[in-house]
Amino acid sequence: MAEDSDLEKTEQPSQRKLDQAREKGQVARSRELSTFAVMIAGGGTLWVMGESFTRSLVKLLHNGLTLDREMAFNTALMAPRLYELSLDALIIFAPFILAVMIAAAFSPLLLNGWLFSAEALQPQFSRMNPISGIGRMFSTHSLIELVKAIAKSVLVGGVGAWVIWHYRDAFLALGSQTALQAIPQMGHLIGVSFMTIVGAMLLIVMIDVPFQLWDHNKKLMMTKEEIRQEAKETEGDPQVKGRIRSLQREAARRRMMSAIPTADVVVTNPTHYAVALKYAENGMRAPEVVAKGSHLLALRIREIAQENNVPILEAPPLARALHKHCELGQTIPEALYTAVAEVLAYVYQLRRYEKQGGARPQRPSELPVPKELDPAEQP
């Protein structure tokens, strides 16, 4: 059962999955949004420049139907005349064509921004497989698209039929009106019909855009196994990373152990903690911690110190404070300067005693360790 749940696509797509899909040109797109944008751009252009279009078209129609005597008897002039009229028509409709082209090119920016994918342009011979093509024809996605097309046709066709029925008297009256009366009335009826159909298209867009976003997200859903595999690819295999961290800790421990023979003193708890300190007057601002550990590691630090004749001092409060508040390679806190200074003074006196003899120095017993630094003193 656990294996089955891992293979079910129940997880949201990761950002890496979304980026990979975008590189392949797989983003949510709404054809209805593009259609709506083109209709708005084209209708708006006609609405704003309608009067200018009308005058220009009337003039073009007049020029096209006017033939002088020379052109009537010289058919060779007909082709240049047709070229001139075609160029004039193209200039008249240029703003409309430009607005529609801009709307068609930039409408995708409204949903997922600009996208150019060379991979999407590469030929895929698998799409030429007739069996796969038949499967796509009868897939769930094709069924949904068919239902959408039928619903859109019914809605837009129903709205158009309602407009014609509602304004049927006005449409029938156009036949009995003069051209000067019928043209403005027809323009008004076309405008009303256009705005009504645009309203129906807006409703379709409001339904289609969320559906396309949901459908695209559903296609990119991932299984738990895919999530784990992606995590391994991006962040590395947890077992490998754990092994690397283990090796790093082992290497750091070996370096720490090799530094113990160079320490000046090892401060102990005596059994729970051990901290090795080193101080060089020329190169250090304050004593540094070169090794520290607890329990078995503390025991090993004491053994290495004994093997290399490094002095060991039992000072439980100081050992606890150093182990808690100091990291390897760091200098001790200023609050412990006085206590550590007493320890180092004892160590230097002990060395002089071992070399020159005399009175053996006394071990420091009551070291000035602030209670707020001693873990044992904390509630």
N, C-alpha and C positions, 0 to 999 in steps of 0.2 A: 504493500500500500504506500509506503514511504517513497519507493521508486516511482510509482505512478504519479504521486503528487509533485515530485521533482520534475517530471516531464510535462506537466500542465503549464500552459502559459498564463501564469497568474501575477507575474511581476511587471511593474511599469518599466518601459525601456530606459536604459541608462543613457547618460549624455553621450557616451562613446557610440552607442548604437544609433542614436539620433544623428550624430555627426557623420557616421558612415553611410547612413541612408541618404543624407543630404548630398554627400559626395557622389552618390550614384544617381542623383536626380529624383530620389523618392521623397517627395514632400506632399503635404496636403494641398490639393488644388480644387477649386470650385469653378466648374464651367459656367454655372449660373451667375456667379459673381462677375466673371468676364463679360458674359452676355449683357448683364444689367449695366455694367460700366460703359460698354459700347453703345447701348441704347440711350443712356443718359447723355453721353458725349455727342452722339449724332443728333438726338432730339433737341438738346440744348443749343447746338450750333444752328440748327434750322430755326429754332425759336428766336434766337438773337438776331440772326441775319436773314430772317424770312423775307422781309420787305426788299432787301437788296437782292436776294436770290430771285424773287418774283420779277423785279424790273429787268435783271440781267437775262433771265430766261425768256421773258417777253421779247426783249430786244433780239436775243439769239434766234427765237422762232421767226420773228419778222425778217431778219436778215436771211435766214435759211429758205424762207418761202418767196423771197424777192429775187427775181432773175432779170437781169438786163438783157437787151437784145443781142449783144455780142456773145454772151454766155449761152443763150438759147440756140445760136447757130454754130457755136464752136464748142464741141463736146470735150476738147482737150483741156478746157478751162474748168471742167467740173471737178476733176481730182484735186487741183490746188484749192478750189473753193471749199471742198469737203474737208481738206486738211485744216484750213483756217477756222472753219466752224467747229471742228473737233477740238482744236487747241483752245478756242474760246470757251467751249463747254468744260474742258478740263480746268481752265483757270477759274471758272465760276464755282465748280464743285471742289476746288482744291482745299478751301478751309474745312469743308465737311469731311473730305477724305483724310486730311491731316488729323483732325480731332478724333476720328474713329481709329486711326492707326495708333495714335498716342494712347488712347484708352485701352486698346487691345494689348499694347506692349507693356503698359505700366500697371494694369489691373492686378496681375499676380503679386505685385509688391504689397498690396493691401492685406494679403494673407500670410505669406512666408518670405517676403522680400525677394530681391533679385537673386537668381540662381542660374549658373551656367555649368553644366556638367558634360565633359567630353565623353565620359563613360556611357551616358544615356544615349549618345549618338552612335555608339558602336553597334554594328549589326549583331543580332542574336539569332543564330540559326535554329535555336530550340523553338522559337516562335513560328517557324515554318512547318513544324510537325502538325499534320492535320488532326491527329488524335488529341494532342494538347489543345489545339484550337477548338475542337468540338467540346472538350471538357470545359474550356473557358466560356463557351457559349451557354452552357447549361449550369454554370456555377452560381453560387449564392450571390456573388457580386453582380453578375449579369442580370439575375432576377430582380435585384434591388434597382439597378439602373433602368430596367424595363418598367417597373412600377413607377419610378420617378418620372420617366418620359410620359407615361400615360397620365399620371396625375398632373404634370405640367401642361400637357395638351388640353386636358379637361378644364383646368383652371383658366388658362389663357383663352381657350376657345369659348368657355362659358362667359368670361368677362366681355370678350368681343361680341358675342351674340346678345348679351344683355345691353351693351351700348347701342348696337344697331336697333334692337327692339325698342329701347327707351327713346331713341331719337329717330324712329322710323318716319314720322311725319316730316321732320326736317330733311331727311334724306330724300323722301319722295318729292318734296317741294323744290328740290334743286332743278328738276327737269322743266319746271314751269317758270323759272327765273331767268333773267338775262345774265350774260356772262359776267358783267360787272357786279351783279348781286350774288351770283352763285359762287364765284371764286372766293370772296371773303367768308361766306357761310360754310363752304366746303373746308376752308382752312381751319375755321373754328371747330367743326366737327372732327376733323383729323386730329387736332390738338387735344380735344377732350378724350377721344379714343386712345390716343397715345399715352396720355397721363394715366388713364384708367388701367391700361395694360402694364405700364411701368409700376403702378401700385401692386398689381398682381405679381409681377416679377420680383418686387422687393420682398413680398411675403415668401416667395420660393427661396430667395437668397438667404433670408433669416433662418430658414429651416435647413438649407443645404450646407451652409458654411459650418455650423456646429457638427452636423453629421459627418462631413468630410474630415474634420479635425479628430472626431471620435474614431472614425473608421481607420484613419492613418495610424493613430495611436494603438488601436487594437491589432493592426497588422504587425506592429513592431514589438508587441508584448513579448516578454522573455520568460523562460522557465528558470526555476531556482538553480538548476545545473548550469545553464548559460550564464547566470549571474556569478556563480562561483568560478566558472572557467574564465570569464572576463576579468574577474579580480586577480586570478593567477597570472593572466597575461599582462595586466597593467601594473600590478603591485608586486608580483612575484608569488611563487608557491609558498604558502605559510610554513610548510615543513622545511623548505630550503632556507627561508628567511630565519626560521628558528635555529637551524643548524649554523647559519652564518653568525647569528648573535651569540650562540654558544661558543663558537670558535673565537669570536672577538673577545668574549669574557675570559676565555681560557688564556688567550694571548696577553690580555691586560693583567691577568693574575700572575702569569709568568714574569712579566716585566716588573710587577709590584714585588714579587718575591726576590727578584734579582737586585732590587734596590735596598732590601733590608740590611745587607752587610755594610752599606755605606751610611746607615743611620747613626745618629748620635745616641739615641735612647729609645727604648720601647716602653710605653706607659700601658699598664694593664689594669684589669678590674678587680681581681686578678685572673679569673677564669672565663668570664663572659666576653670581654673586649680586649683588644690589643691594638695600639696605635704607635707606629714608628715615626719619629720626628728627626729632621735633619736641619742644621743651620750652618751657613757659611757667612762669615762676616763680610766678605768682599762681594759676594754675588747675590745675597738674599736680603730683602727688606725685613723679613720676619721668618721665623721657623716655618718649615713646610711639612705637610704630611706626605710621606713617601709610601706608606702601607697602612692598611687598617683592615680589621675583620672581626667577626664574632664567632664564638663557639669553636668549631673545629678549625676554622681558618685562623682564629686568634691563637689556638694552640700551635698551629704550624708556624705562625709568625714568631712565637716565643722560642720554638725549637731552632729555627734558623738564626735567631738572635743569639742564642746560647752557643750554637756552633761557631759563630763568628765573633764571639766575645763582645757583643753589643750589650751595654748595660740595660737591665730590666728593672723598672721601678713600679711598685704596686701603689697606684693612686686612683682608687675607684671613681671618685667624682670627676677628676680631670679626664680619665679615660672615657667615661660615659659622655662627657661634654664634647671632647674631641671627636669621638666616633659619630655623634649626632650632628654636629654643626660644621664639620670639615670634610672636604672632598679630596681625592687624591690629587697631588700636585698643587694644592691651594695652600696659602698661608693661613695661619691660625687667626681667629677673631681677636680684635684688640682687647676685648674683655678678658682674654686668657693670657695676655702678655705676661703679667706679673707671675701667675702660677707657673707658666712654662719657663720663665726666666729663673725661678728658683730651682726647677728641675735641671736645667742646663748648667746652672752654677754648681749643683751637686755633682753632675757628671764630670765637669772640668776638674773639680777638686778630687774626685775619685781617680781620675787619670793621673793627676799629679802625685797622689798618694801611691798609686801602683808603680810609678816610675822612681820617685824620690823617697818614698817612705814617710814616716812621721805619724801624726795623729790621723786616724781614719775618720773621714767626714761622716756626719750623721745624716741619715735619710730624712728628707723633708716629710712631715706627717700632715700637718694642717695647711694645705695649699688653699690660697684665696680663689676659689671657683664660685662665680656668681650662681645663686640658686636657680635663677631663670634659665641658665644654660644646662643645668643638670637634669636629665630626664627623670631621675629617681625622685626629684623634689617636686615634680609637676603633679597636679591632682589627676 
